[in-house]
Amino acid sequence: MATQVSLATAEDIAALTAEIRELRRQLAGSTITPPPRWVSVPDAARHFGVHRGTIARWIDAGKIEARGSVRRREVLLPSYHGD
């Protein structure tokens, strides 16, 4: 005869089940919005944790891609998903 080991009480399982149902209800219809790929120089600086001048030097050195004029330049953030 097999021995049963109970690691959780029926009340614990019921509470977890209720919590899962509530989380599913809250998430119903939700979508995940990816961060923008093109951002302003100040936003890129915040993203990388550096000064705006560092971003300008990286652009000049070809380390990161940028588009637009100096006044409205945007920086392409790296993709973490290979696209």
Jmol script that loads the backbone (N, CA, C; Angstrom):
load data "model"
ATOM      1  N   MET A   1       0.841  -1.168   0.000  1.00  0.00           N
ATOM      2  CA  MET A   1       0.000   0.000   0.000  1.00  0.00           C
ATOM      3  C   MET A   1       0.892   1.240   0.000  1.00  0.00           C
ATOM      4  N   ALA A   2       0.571   2.199  -0.887  1.00  0.00           N
ATOM      5  CA  ALA A   2       1.367   3.416  -1.028  1.00  0.00           C
ATOM      6  C   ALA A   2       1.062   4.386   0.101  1.00  0.00           C
ATOM      7  N   THR A   3       2.082   5.094   0.497  1.00  0.00           N
ATOM      8  CA  THR A   3       1.924   6.101   1.532  1.00  0.00           C
ATOM      9  C   THR A   3       1.725   7.461   0.867  1.00  0.00           C
ATOM     10  N   GLN A   4       0.717   8.195   1.315  1.00  0.00           N
ATOM     11  CA  GLN A   4       0.474   9.521   0.780  1.00  0.00           C
ATOM     12  C   GLN A   4       1.073  10.560   1.710  1.00  0.00           C
ATOM     13  N   VAL A   5       1.736  11.522   1.123  1.00  0.00           N
ATOM     14  CA  VAL A   5       2.294  12.627   1.890  1.00  0.00           C
ATOM     15  C   VAL A   5       1.580  13.891   1.432  1.00  0.00           C
ATOM     16  N   SER A   6       1.032  14.616   2.356  1.00  0.00           N
ATOM     17  CA  SER A   6       0.322  15.850   2.034  1.00  0.00           C
ATOM     18  C   SER A   6       1.193  17.030   2.427  1.00  0.00           C
ATOM     19  N   LEU A   7       1.551  17.826   1.431  1.00  0.00           N
ATOM     20  CA  LEU A   7       2.379  18.996   1.692  1.00  0.00           C
ATOM     21  C   LEU A   7       1.544  20.255   1.852  1.00  0.00           C
ATOM     22  N   ALA A   8       0.284  20.196   1.446  1.00  0.00           N
ATOM     23  CA  ALA A   8      -0.603  21.349   1.563  1.00  0.00           C
ATOM     24  C   ALA A   8      -1.977  20.870   2.003  1.00  0.00           C
ATOM     25  N   THR A   9      -2.609  21.684   2.808  1.00  0.00           N
ATOM     26  CA  THR A   9      -3.950  21.326   3.258  1.00  0.00           C
ATOM     27  C   THR A   9      -4.955  21.661   2.166  1.00  0.00           C
ATOM     28  N   ALA A  10      -6.133  21.105   2.295  1.00  0.00           N
ATOM     29  CA  ALA A  10      -7.196  21.399   1.339  1.00  0.00           C
ATOM     30  C   ALA A  10      -7.511  22.893   1.336  1.00  0.00           C
ATOM     31  N   GLU A  11      -7.435  23.529   2.494  1.00  0.00           N
ATOM     32  CA  GLU A  11      -7.681  24.967   2.588  1.00  0.00           C
ATOM     33  C   GLU A  11      -6.615  25.758   1.828  1.00  0.00           C
ATOM     34  N   ASP A  12      -5.364  25.318   1.948  1.00  0.00           N
ATOM     35  CA  ASP A  12      -4.269  25.978   1.224  1.00  0.00           C
ATOM     36  C   ASP A  12      -4.494  25.887  -0.287  1.00  0.00           C
ATOM     37  N   ILE A  13      -4.869  24.704  -0.739  1.00  0.00           N
ATOM     38  CA  ILE A  13      -5.103  24.494  -2.167  1.00  0.00           C
ATOM     39  C   ILE A  13      -6.295  25.323  -2.634  1.00  0.00           C
ATOM     40  N   ALA A  14      -7.349  25.382  -1.837  1.00  0.00           N
ATOM     41  CA  ALA A  14      -8.522  26.192  -2.190  1.00  0.00           C
ATOM     42  C   ALA A  14      -8.150  27.670  -2.279  1.00  0.00           C
ATOM     43  N   ALA A  15      -7.333  28.145  -1.348  1.00  0.00           N
ATOM     44  CA  ALA A  15      -6.914  29.549  -1.363  1.00  0.00           C
ATOM     45  C   ALA A  15      -6.069  29.846  -2.600  1.00  0.00           C
ATOM     46  N   LEU A  16      -5.157  28.950  -2.940  1.00  0.00           N
ATOM     47  CA  LEU A  16      -4.334  29.132  -4.135  1.00  0.00           C
ATOM     48  C   LEU A  16      -5.179  29.095  -5.403  1.00  0.00           C
ATOM     49  N   THR A  17      -6.138  28.197  -5.453  1.00  0.00           N
ATOM     50  CA  THR A  17      -7.035  28.114  -6.602  1.00  0.00           C
ATOM     51  C   THR A  17      -7.810  29.414  -6.771  1.00  0.00           C
ATOM     52  N   ALA A  18      -8.318  29.951  -5.665  1.00  0.00           N
ATOM     53  CA  ALA A  18      -9.052  31.219  -5.718  1.00  0.00           C
ATOM     54  C   ALA A  18      -8.141  32.356  -6.177  1.00  0.00           C
ATOM     55  N   GLU A  19      -6.905  32.359  -5.701  1.00  0.00           N
ATOM     56  CA  GLU A  19      -5.953  33.397  -6.098  1.00  0.00           C
ATOM     57  C   GLU A  19      -5.647  33.312  -7.595  1.00  0.00           C
ATOM     58  N   ILE A  20      -5.457  32.115  -8.100  1.00  0.00           N
ATOM     59  CA  ILE A  20      -5.198  31.915  -9.527  1.00  0.00           C
ATOM     60  C   ILE A  20      -6.385  32.393 -10.349  1.00  0.00           C
ATOM     61  N   ARG A  21      -7.590  32.060  -9.912  1.00  0.00           N
ATOM     62  CA  ARG A  21      -8.792  32.516 -10.636  1.00  0.00           C
ATOM     63  C   ARG A  21      -8.861  34.038 -10.677  1.00  0.00           C
ATOM     64  N   GLU A  22      -8.563  34.684  -9.542  1.00  0.00           N
ATOM     65  CA  GLU A  22      -8.601  36.145  -9.483  1.00  0.00           C
ATOM     66  C   GLU A  22      -7.542  36.760 -10.391  1.00  0.00           C
ATOM     67  N   LEU A  23      -6.347  36.197 -10.395  1.00  0.00           N
ATOM     68  CA  LEU A  23      -5.293  36.694 -11.277  1.00  0.00           C
ATOM     69  C   LEU A  23      -5.678  36.527 -12.744  1.00  0.00           C
ATOM     70  N   ARG A  24      -6.254  35.401 -13.089  1.00  0.00           N
ATOM     71  CA  ARG A  24      -6.718  35.184 -14.463  1.00  0.00           C
ATOM     72  C   ARG A  24      -7.776  36.202 -14.837  1.00  0.00           C
ATOM     73  N   ARG A  25      -8.690  36.507 -13.888  1.00  0.00           N
ATOM     74  CA  ARG A  25      -9.739  37.489 -14.151  1.00  0.00           C
ATOM     75  C   ARG A  25      -9.122  38.867 -14.399  1.00  0.00           C
ATOM     76  N   GLN A  26      -8.133  39.235 -13.584  1.00  0.00           N
ATOM     77  CA  GLN A  26      -7.482  40.532 -13.731  1.00  0.00           C
ATOM     78  C   GLN A  26      -6.702  40.643 -15.036  1.00  0.00           C
ATOM     79  N   LEU A  27      -6.140  39.535 -15.482  1.00  0.00           N
ATOM     80  CA  LEU A  27      -5.317  39.548 -16.687  1.00  0.00           C
ATOM     81  C   LEU A  27      -6.108  39.337 -17.977  1.00  0.00           C
ATOM     82  N   ALA A  28      -7.369  38.975 -17.850  1.00  0.00           N
ATOM     83  CA  ALA A  28      -8.182  38.710 -19.036  1.00  0.00           C
ATOM     84  C   ALA A  28      -8.179  39.931 -19.947  1.00  0.00           C
ATOM     85  N   GLY A  29      -7.856  39.721 -21.189  1.00  0.00           N
ATOM     86  CA  GLY A  29      -7.845  40.800 -22.163  1.00  0.00           C
ATOM     87  C   GLY A  29      -6.602  41.673 -22.132  1.00  0.00           C
ATOM     88  N   SER A  30      -5.679  41.384 -21.246  1.00  0.00           N
ATOM     89  CA  SER A  30      -4.455  42.179 -21.163  1.00  0.00           C
ATOM     90  C   SER A  30      -3.528  41.845 -22.317  1.00  0.00           C
ATOM     91  N   THR A  31      -2.726  42.818 -22.670  1.00  0.00           N
ATOM     92  CA  THR A  31      -1.705  42.598 -23.689  1.00  0.00           C
ATOM     93  C   THR A  31      -0.377  43.138 -23.167  1.00  0.00           C
ATOM     94  N   ILE A  32       0.677  42.605 -23.682  1.00  0.00           N
ATOM     95  CA  ILE A  32       2.008  43.073 -23.325  1.00  0.00           C
ATOM     96  C   ILE A  32       2.478  43.979 -24.449  1.00  0.00           C
ATOM     97  N   THR A  33       2.789  45.223 -24.107  1.00  0.00           N
ATOM     98  CA  THR A  33       3.258  46.180 -25.094  1.00  0.00           C
ATOM     99  C   THR A  33       4.769  46.257 -25.014  1.00  0.00           C
ATOM    100  N   PRO A  34       5.450  45.923 -26.093  1.00  0.00           N
ATOM    101  CA  PRO A  34       6.910  45.996 -26.054  1.00  0.00           C
ATOM    102  C   PRO A  34       7.361  47.454 -25.966  1.00  0.00           C
ATOM    103  N   PRO A  35       8.526  47.682 -25.413  1.00  0.00           N
ATOM    104  CA  PRO A  35       9.023  49.052 -25.343  1.00  0.00           C
ATOM    105  C   PRO A  35       9.294  49.581 -26.753  1.00  0.00           C
ATOM    106  N   PRO A  36       9.267  50.893 -26.926  1.00  0.00           N
ATOM    107  CA  PRO A  36       9.531  51.439 -28.256  1.00  0.00           C
ATOM    108  C   PRO A  36      10.954  51.122 -28.686  1.00  0.00           C
ATOM    109  N   ARG A  37      11.122  50.902 -29.965  1.00  0.00           N
ATOM    110  CA  ARG A  37      12.468  50.609 -30.478  1.00  0.00           C
ATOM    111  C   ARG A  37      13.244  51.895 -30.702  1.00  0.00           C
ATOM    112  N   TRP A  38      12.577  52.953 -31.178  1.00  0.00           N
ATOM    113  CA  TRP A  38      13.228  54.238 -31.412  1.00  0.00           C
ATOM    114  C   TRP A  38      12.832  55.196 -30.298  1.00  0.00           C
ATOM    115  N   VAL A  39      13.819  55.736 -29.605  1.00  0.00           N
ATOM    116  CA  VAL A  39      13.558  56.635 -28.480  1.00  0.00           C
ATOM    117  C   VAL A  39      14.414  57.890 -28.610  1.00  0.00           C
ATOM    118  N   SER A  40      14.050  58.916 -27.872  1.00  0.00           N
ATOM    119  CA  SER A  40      14.830  60.158 -27.876  1.00  0.00           C
ATOM    120  C   SER A  40      16.195  59.921 -27.218  1.00  0.00           C
ATOM    121  N   VAL A  41      17.100  60.854 -27.454  1.00  0.00           N
ATOM    122  CA  VAL A  41      18.435  60.740 -26.844  1.00  0.00           C
ATOM    123  C   VAL A  41      18.333  60.749 -25.313  1.00  0.00           C
ATOM    124  N   PRO A  42      17.539  61.646 -24.699  1.00  0.00           N
ATOM    125  CA  PRO A  42      17.422  61.584 -23.233  1.00  0.00           C
ATOM    126  C   PRO A  42      16.852  60.249 -22.736  1.00  0.00           C
ATOM    127  N   ASP A  43      15.870  59.693 -23.470  1.00  0.00           N
ATOM    128  CA  ASP A  43      15.317  58.397 -23.066  1.00  0.00           C
ATOM    129  C   ASP A  43      16.349  57.289 -23.227  1.00  0.00           C
ATOM    130  N   ALA A  44      17.144  57.358 -24.282  1.00  0.00           N
ATOM    131  CA  ALA A  44      18.207  56.363 -24.479  1.00  0.00           C
ATOM    132  C   ALA A  44      19.235  56.467 -23.354  1.00  0.00           C
ATOM    133  N   ALA A  45      19.560  57.689 -22.966  1.00  0.00           N
ATOM    134  CA  ALA A  45      20.517  57.881 -21.868  1.00  0.00           C
ATOM    135  C   ALA A  45      19.982  57.259 -20.579  1.00  0.00           C
ATOM    136  N   ARG A  46      18.700  57.469 -20.298  1.00  0.00           N
ATOM    137  CA  ARG A  46      18.104  56.847 -19.109  1.00  0.00           C
ATOM    138  C   ARG A  46      18.115  55.324 -19.225  1.00  0.00           C
ATOM    139  N   HIS A  47      17.795  54.826 -20.429  1.00  0.00           N
ATOM    140  CA  HIS A  47      17.763  53.379 -20.649  1.00  0.00           C
ATOM    141  C   HIS A  47      19.129  52.751 -20.345  1.00  0.00           C
ATOM    142  N   PHE A  48      20.194  53.377 -20.845  1.00  0.00           N
ATOM    143  CA  PHE A  48      21.538  52.824 -20.674  1.00  0.00           C
ATOM    144  C   PHE A  48      22.211  53.271 -19.379  1.00  0.00           C
ATOM    145  N   GLY A  49      21.596  54.247 -18.675  1.00  0.00           N
ATOM    146  CA  GLY A  49      22.187  54.736 -17.434  1.00  0.00           C
ATOM    147  C   GLY A  49      23.429  55.573 -17.652  1.00  0.00           C
ATOM    148  N   VAL A  50      23.437  56.352 -18.751  1.00  0.00           N
ATOM    149  CA  VAL A  50      24.590  57.199 -19.074  1.00  0.00           C
ATOM    150  C   VAL A  50      24.098  58.623 -19.343  1.00  0.00           C
ATOM    151  N   HIS A  51      25.033  59.534 -19.518  1.00  0.00           N
ATOM    152  CA  HIS A  51      24.723  60.925 -19.836  1.00  0.00           C
ATOM    153  C   HIS A  51      24.367  61.048 -21.317  1.00  0.00           C
ATOM    154  N   ARG A  52      23.578  62.078 -21.640  1.00  0.00           N
ATOM    155  CA  ARG A  52      23.194  62.306 -23.044  1.00  0.00           C
ATOM    156  C   ARG A  52      24.417  62.481 -23.938  1.00  0.00           C
ATOM    157  N   GLY A  53      25.462  63.098 -23.402  1.00  0.00           N
ATOM    158  CA  GLY A  53      26.691  63.282 -24.178  1.00  0.00           C
ATOM    159  C   GLY A  53      27.314  61.948 -24.561  1.00  0.00           C
ATOM    160  N   THR A  54      27.199  60.971 -23.695  1.00  0.00           N
ATOM    161  CA  THR A  54      27.722  59.632 -24.001  1.00  0.00           C
ATOM    162  C   THR A  54      26.954  59.039 -25.176  1.00  0.00           C
ATOM    163  N   ILE A  55      25.637  59.228 -25.190  1.00  0.00           N
ATOM    164  CA  ILE A  55      24.829  58.730 -26.307  1.00  0.00           C
ATOM    165  C   ILE A  55      25.288  59.389 -27.602  1.00  0.00           C
ATOM    166  N   ALA A  56      25.526  60.705 -27.573  1.00  0.00           N
ATOM    167  CA  ALA A  56      25.993  61.419 -28.769  1.00  0.00           C
ATOM    168  C   ALA A  56      27.334  60.859 -29.245  1.00  0.00           C
ATOM    169  N   ARG A  57      28.231  60.573 -28.310  1.00  0.00           N
ATOM    170  CA  ARG A  57      29.531  59.994 -28.696  1.00  0.00           C
ATOM    171  C   ARG A  57      29.361  58.598 -29.286  1.00  0.00           C
ATOM    172  N   TRP A  58      28.461  57.804 -28.715  1.00  0.00           N
ATOM    173  CA  TRP A  58      28.209  56.460 -29.247  1.00  0.00           C
ATOM    174  C   TRP A  58      27.647  56.544 -30.665  1.00  0.00           C
ATOM    175  N   ILE A  59      26.774  57.530 -30.893  1.00  0.00           N
ATOM    176  CA  ILE A  59      26.216  57.711 -32.240  1.00  0.00           C
ATOM    177  C   ILE A  59      27.335  58.079 -33.200  1.00  0.00           C
ATOM    178  N   ASP A  60      28.165  59.056 -32.818  1.00  0.00           N
ATOM    179  CA  ASP A  60      29.277  59.491 -33.670  1.00  0.00           C
ATOM    180  C   ASP A  60      30.260  58.362 -33.952  1.00  0.00           C
ATOM    181  N   ALA A  61      30.435  57.469 -32.974  1.00  0.00           N
ATOM    182  CA  ALA A  61      31.377  56.352 -33.134  1.00  0.00           C
ATOM    183  C   ALA A  61      30.746  55.173 -33.870  1.00  0.00           C
ATOM    184  N   GLY A  62      29.446  55.256 -34.158  1.00  0.00           N
ATOM    185  CA  GLY A  62      28.776  54.161 -34.852  1.00  0.00           C
ATOM    186  C   GLY A  62      28.421  52.988 -33.949  1.00  0.00           C
ATOM    187  N   LYS A  63      28.462  53.192 -32.640  1.00  0.00           N
ATOM    188  CA  LYS A  63      28.149  52.100 -31.716  1.00  0.00           C
ATOM    189  C   LYS A  63      26.652  51.836 -31.628  1.00  0.00           C
ATOM    190  N   ILE A  64      25.856  52.896 -31.834  1.00  0.00           N
ATOM    191  CA  ILE A  64      24.403  52.746 -31.846  1.00  0.00           C
ATOM    192  C   ILE A  64      23.850  53.493 -33.054  1.00  0.00           C
ATOM    193  N   GLU A  65      22.714  53.037 -33.548  1.00  0.00           N
ATOM    194  CA  GLU A  65      22.095  53.623 -34.727  1.00  0.00           C
ATOM    195  C   GLU A  65      21.174  54.769 -34.317  1.00  0.00           C
ATOM    196  N   ALA A  66      21.199  55.829 -35.126  1.00  0.00           N
ATOM    197  CA  ALA A  66      20.338  56.983 -34.852  1.00  0.00           C
ATOM    198  C   ALA A  66      19.749  57.476 -36.164  1.00  0.00           C
ATOM    199  N   ARG A  67      18.638  58.210 -36.026  1.00  0.00           N
ATOM    200  CA  ARG A  67      18.009  58.815 -37.199  1.00  0.00           C
ATOM    201  C   ARG A  67      17.493  60.196 -36.797  1.00  0.00           C
ATOM    202  N   GLY A  68      17.248  61.018 -37.795  1.00  0.00           N
ATOM    203  CA  GLY A  68      16.717  62.349 -37.539  1.00  0.00           C
ATOM    204  C   GLY A  68      17.810  63.388 -37.414  1.00  0.00           C
ATOM    205  N   SER A  69      17.374  64.629 -37.220  1.00  0.00           N
ATOM    206  CA  SER A  69      18.312  65.742 -37.104  1.00  0.00           C
ATOM    207  C   SER A  69      18.864  65.807 -35.681  1.00  0.00           C
ATOM    208  N   VAL A  70      19.836  66.670 -35.500  1.00  0.00           N
ATOM    209  CA  VAL A  70      20.458  66.809 -34.180  1.00  0.00           C
ATOM    210  C   VAL A  70      19.417  67.238 -33.152  1.00  0.00           C
ATOM    211  N   ARG A  71      18.475  68.107 -33.549  1.00  0.00           N
ATOM    212  CA  ARG A  71      17.456  68.597 -32.608  1.00  0.00           C
ATOM    213  C   ARG A  71      16.428  67.520 -32.266  1.00  0.00           C
ATOM    214  N   ARG A  72      16.154  66.639 -33.189  1.00  0.00           N
ATOM    215  CA  ARG A  72      15.121  65.607 -32.959  1.00  0.00           C
ATOM    216  C   ARG A  72      15.671  64.227 -33.320  1.00  0.00           C
ATOM    217  N   ARG A  73      16.806  63.914 -32.780  1.00  0.00           N
ATOM    218  CA  ARG A  73      17.446  62.634 -33.078  1.00  0.00           C
ATOM    219  C   ARG A  73      16.813  61.528 -32.252  1.00  0.00           C
ATOM    220  N   GLU A  74      16.642  60.381 -32.863  1.00  0.00           N
ATOM    221  CA  GLU A  74      16.136  59.193 -32.162  1.00  0.00           C
ATOM    222  C   GLU A  74      17.176  58.089 -32.241  1.00  0.00           C
ATOM    223  N   VAL A  75      17.212  57.284 -31.214  1.00  0.00           N
ATOM    224  CA  VAL A  75      18.191  56.203 -31.090  1.00  0.00           C
ATOM    225  C   VAL A  75      17.452  54.878 -31.130  1.00  0.00           C
ATOM    226  N   LEU A  76      18.017  53.933 -31.868  1.00  0.00           N
ATOM    227  CA  LEU A  76      17.452  52.587 -31.936  1.00  0.00           C
ATOM    228  C   LEU A  76      17.964  51.770 -30.754  1.00  0.00           C
ATOM    229  N   LEU A  77      17.029  51.357 -29.893  1.00  0.00           N
ATOM    230  CA  LEU A  77      17.419  50.506 -28.764  1.00  0.00           C
ATOM    231  C   LEU A  77      17.708  49.106 -29.285  1.00  0.00           C
ATOM    232  N   PRO A  78      18.636  48.406 -28.658  1.00  0.00           N
ATOM    233  CA  PRO A  78      18.917  47.042 -29.106  1.00  0.00           C
ATOM    234  C   PRO A  78      17.729  46.130 -28.867  1.00  0.00           C
ATOM    235  N   SER A  79      17.608  45.151 -29.732  1.00  0.00           N
ATOM    236  CA  SER A  79      16.531  44.168 -29.599  1.00  0.00           C
ATOM    237  C   SER A  79      17.049  43.002 -28.797  1.00  0.00           C
ATOM    238  N   TYR A  80      16.217  42.552 -27.850  1.00  0.00           N
ATOM    239  CA  TYR A  80      16.586  41.397 -27.048  1.00  0.00           C
ATOM    240  C   TYR A  80      15.918  40.139 -27.547  1.00  0.00           C
ATOM    241  N   HIS A  81      15.202  40.247 -28.675  1.00  0.00           N
ATOM    242  CA  HIS A  81      14.458  39.109 -29.205  1.00  0.00           C
ATOM    243  C   HIS A  81      14.913  38.741 -30.608  1.00  0.00           C
ATOM    244  N   GLY A  82      16.024  39.305 -31.044  1.00  0.00           N
ATOM    245  CA  GLY A  82      16.570  38.929 -32.332  1.00  0.00           C
ATOM    246  C   GLY A  82      15.875  39.545 -33.528  1.00  0.00           C
ATOM    247  N   ASP A  83      14.997  40.532 -33.319  1.00  0.00           N
ATOM    248  CA  ASP A  83      14.366  41.145 -34.496  1.00  0.00           C
ATOM    249  C   ASP A  83      14.881  42.530 -34.742  1.00  0.00           C
TER     250      ASP A  83
END
end "model"
wireframe off; spacefill off
backbone 0.3
color backbone group
